Amino acid sequence: MADPHFIEWARAHQKDALIPGALLEPRMPHDYIGAALVIRAALFFPHAADPAVRNEIAQCFEAYSVVASDRLTWLWQDGKREIPLKNGKLDPKVFTVGKSNEGLGVYVTSGEKAIDASFWEFRVSGLTARQEQHPDYGTNALTFSMPVLHVAEHPTVFQQLFVECARRLKVSSGYAGYAANLSYAQPEPNTPTEYWLSTRFSGLDVGDPIQNALHLRDKLKTVSWLTAINQQMLEKVGGIAALRNELPRDWFAFYDLDSGVAIQAGPRPESGASVDEKGTPVLPANYVIANHALKDVRVDSLWQLQIGLGGTQAPLYKSPAAGDRWLRRYDVPSDQLLAYKAAVLGLPALTPESVLADRL
């Protein structure tokens, strides 16, 4: 059964979840959708140039398109003009054609205009085989998103897709929760909007996962509603048994990824907003203790979390230090950790309707 309170909240915020372009850049055009508040997954994985992995990427999109239905409207590919889609249909060959010395860059959106940010988006970026041989190039990334309302009305659809794609891609890491999709054609003028949202919602992802992939070959960016780590990271944090000791079963679900594990923190994503959504954001207690359990595999720095317009006066996470503070936002003093663990007991517990049947 869907959570009626979550649905009510999502419906009330649906209209405001589409934000005009360049909201905080007054000299830039505003006649498009610059940002969309969504639930978004970000998955990081190896070997995107391998034909077998390209096929798995296509299968991930196929599974996503079943949920998105005919809502998808535009296709962007690296180095090509945008193409309108008919009835949301896309030839899977866009993911599978190409040689190993060619990178992969595909972006599908549901915006009314090609420039619009939107609720339904699927994006993948893959390195060439040669690039992947060098750690300095980072790794490959795939993202997909849905409206908050859709996630609220369909309590396990998002988790199912996250786990399925994580298994298919044999991810090194991944996470999913609140995020702001930015206009693909105009990301820089809308980066300040993402920053502003992050000052209201501690649970909001910040930074472009495609760009962040440069630093995430063998590290986790952040914890969120859903978090995935590979076997190497799992062993580094002590294995499933150690995680179970830290993350109580009534509030956390584990899913086998064959080569790692995915963790669901609570029945729904947490925004981290204050009660009135205007004050200082709060730290979701379940994210704090998940962060503590996985801190040893978290990336130390992303160098530059956000990239905005040159010379902008709008606030951003511009410096490495600012970005690092965001990465560590769930770090709390050790003498406060017990209080957060106690606070988890007051959060909504998982129910059979909010978890997948194959939880560990």
N, C-alpha and C positions, 0 to 999 in steps of 0.2 A: 504493500500500500504506500502510495506517495505521501510525503509529509505535507499536510495542508498549510502549515505555517510557512514553510519554505516556498511553496507555490504562491501563496498570497504575497510574500515579500517580492518574489521574482516578477510577478505580474505588475505590482506597483512600480517597479523600477525598470520595466521593459522599455518604455519610451525614452527615459533618461539615459539608457545604456548606449544609445547612438549619439555621439558627441560631434558637433560641427568641426570642420577642418581648422587647423591652426588656431585653436581656441585661445592660446596664450601668446600667440605671435601676431600682434595687431597689424603689422605691415604686410602680412601674407593673405592670399585669398582664403575665404571661408565657405565657399559655395559647394561643399562636398562633405561627406562623412569622414572625419579625421581619425576617430577612434571608436571602438566598440567594446564594451565590457562583456566578457565571455567567460566560459570555463574552457581552458585550453590545455592540451597535452603537449609536452615536448619530449621527444625520444632521441637519444644519441646512440649511434650504432656504427659498426665497422663494415668495410668492404662494399660500399655502395656501387663501385664499378663492376662488381661481380654480376654476371647475368642472372644467377640464381637469386641474389639479393634484390636486383632490379625487379624481378618477378614478384618477390614478396612485397616490395613497395607497392606494386600495382594491385596486389591482393588487399593490402591495407586500404588503398583508396577505394577499391570496390566495396569493401565492408563499410567504409565511411559513407560512400555515396548511397548505399541502401538506406541509411539513416537520414541523410540530407535530402534524398529524393530529388525533386526537380528544382530545388532552391538555388543550386549552383548556377552562376550566370556568366562568369568570365574566366578565361585561361590566360595566364601569363607564363612565358618561358624565357629563360635567360637569352638575351640577344635578339628577341623577336617581339613583334607588336602583339598587343593583347587581342584575343579572339573571343567573340561572344559565343556562349554555349546554347544549344537548343535543347530544351527540356532537361537541363542539367546533365546531359550525356557527354562523356569524355572518352576518347579512344585510349585504352590502356597502353597503347604503344608509345605514348608520350613519356612513359616511365621506363620502358624496356628497350627502346631503340638507342643506338649510340654505341660507340666503341669505348674500350677501357681507358683510352687516353682523352676521353671527353667527359667533362663534369656533367652533373645533373642539376637543373634548376627549374622547378615547376611550382606554380602558385595558382590555386583555384579559389575563387571568392564568390560570394552571393550578393555583392553590392549592386544597387540599381545602375550606377555608373562604374566604369572600370576603375576609376580613381578612388572609389569609396572603400573605406574599411567596412567590415561586415561581421555578422554573427557566425556564419558558416564559412570557414576557411580551412584549406588543406595545403600544406606547403612542404616541400622536400628539397634539400640541398645536398648534393653528393660530390665528393672529391674524385679526381681522376685516380687511376691505379698508382701512378707515379707519386702524386701528392700524398697518398695514404701511406706510402713507405717512409715518409718523413714526419716525425712527431710534431714538428713545428706547425704543420698545417692543421692540426687538431683532428676532428672527426666529422662524421656526417650527422645531419639532423632532419627530423620529420616532425611537423606540428599539425594538429587538427583542433578545431574548436566547435563549440555549440553554444546557443543562447543559454543563459542561466535558467530561463523558464523551461526549456526543453529538458534540461538535466533534472530540474525539480519534478517535472511531470512524468519522467521515465527513470525511476530510481537506480536502475542497474545498467542502462544502455551504455553510458560513458565508460564505466569501469570495464565492461565486457570488451569494448573496442580497445581500450588502453592495454589490457592484458593480452588480447589477441595480437595486437601489433607489436607489443614488446617481445612476445614469444617469437613471432615471425622474423623479426629483425635481429634477434639475439642481442638486445640492447646492452650497452655498457652501463647506462644510467638513464633516468627519465623522471619526470614529475608531471603533475596535473593539478590545476586549481584555478583560482581567479586570475585573469590576465586582461590586458587591453590589446586587442588587435589594432594595429596602426595601418593607415593607408599604405599600400605597397608602393604606389607611385610617389607618395610624398611622406615618407616616414619622419624626416628630420623636423619639419614644422610641427609635428604632432607629438614628438618625444616629450616636450614639457607637459602635455596633457597626461601622459603616462606617469611622469614624476608627481604631478598634482594628485592623481588618483592614489599613488602609493603613500602619500601623506595622510590619506583617509583610510586606506585598507592595507593593513600589514600583511595580509594574505595574498596580495597581488604580486604576480611575477613582474619583474622589471628587466628590461633589456631584451634585445632580439635574440632568440635562441639560436638562430642561424649564425649570427656573429659570435655568440658565446661559445659555440661549438669548438672554436679555435683553442679553448682552454679546457675542454671537457673530455679528452680522449680516455682518461682513466680516473676521473673525479666526478663527484656529484655537485651540481650547482646549488640546489636547495631542497628542502623537504616541502611537502604540500599535502593536499588531500590524498593524492596518490603519489607514491614514490617508488621508483624501481632502481635496483642495483644488481650488478652481475655477481657471479660466484666469487671472484677475487675480492670484491668489496665486502661481500657477505662474510667471507672468512676473516677479513681484517677487523670487522666489528664483533667477531666472536661467534658467528653463525646464528641459525634460527633460534636455538635455545637461549642464547644471550639476549636476543631481541624480544623474545616472548617474556623474559623476566622483566624487561623494561616497559613493554607495551601490552597492557592487559587485554585479554581476548574480547571482553565485552565492548571495547571501544576501538580495537584495531583488528583488521583482518589481513591475513597473509595469503598470497597466491603464488604458486610455483611457476617460474618462468623457464623451467628446464635448465637454464644456465644462470639462474639467479632468483630473485624474489621481488614481488611487488607488495607494497604495504598500503592499505586503505585506512586513513585516520578519520573515523567517524562516518556517520551515514550520509553526510553531505559536505560539500566544500565550505570552508570557513573564510569569510572575507577579512576578519580582524577589525571590523569597523567598531567605533564606539556606539553606545546605545542610540544616540541621536544622529549618528553618522556624520557629525560635524566636529567632534572633538578629537583629541589625540587617539589614534588607533590603539587597540589592545592586542596582546599577543595570545592567539588561541593556545590554550593549555596543551591540547593534544599535539600541536605542531612543535611546541617548545620541548616536550619530552621526546618526540621523534627526532628532533634536531640533536638533542643531547646523545641519543643512542647512535646516531649516524655521523656525528661531528668528525670522526677520524677519517672519513672518506670524502669530506666536503672539500671543494676546491679552495685554495688559499686566497686567490685573487683572480678577477676577470680583466684586470688592467683598466679597461674603460667600459663601464656598465652601460652607459647611454651615449649616443652620438646625436647631437642636435645641429641646428644651423650654425654656420661659422659666424662668430661675433654676437651670438644671441645673448640677451640679458636675462632670459627666462631661466629659472632655477632648473638644474639637472644634476644627476650624479655624474659630474664631469671628471673628477679626479679619481685615481686609483683608491685613495683613502676613502672617498665618499662611497664608492661602489663596494669597498670592503666592509664598510659599516652596514650597508644594506645586507650583504651576505651573512653578517653575524647578528642580524636583528633578533633572532630567536635565542641567542646566547644569553643566559641569565646567570647571576652569581650563584655559586654552589649552595649558599645558604637559603636561596629562594626556590631551589628546584623541588624540594619536598612539597611546598605550597602549590606549585603547578601540578605535581602528580596528584595531589588531593583534589585540585580543581577539575581534573579530568573526570573524576567520579560524578561530578555534577553536570557533565555534558550529556547530550542525547546519546544513548547506547545504540550499537548496531542492532538491527533486526534481520530476520530471515529475508525480508523484502528489500533490504538495502545492501546486501552482499551477494556475491556470486556463489553458486552452489558448490563450486570446487575449491572453496577456501581451505587452506591447510589446517 
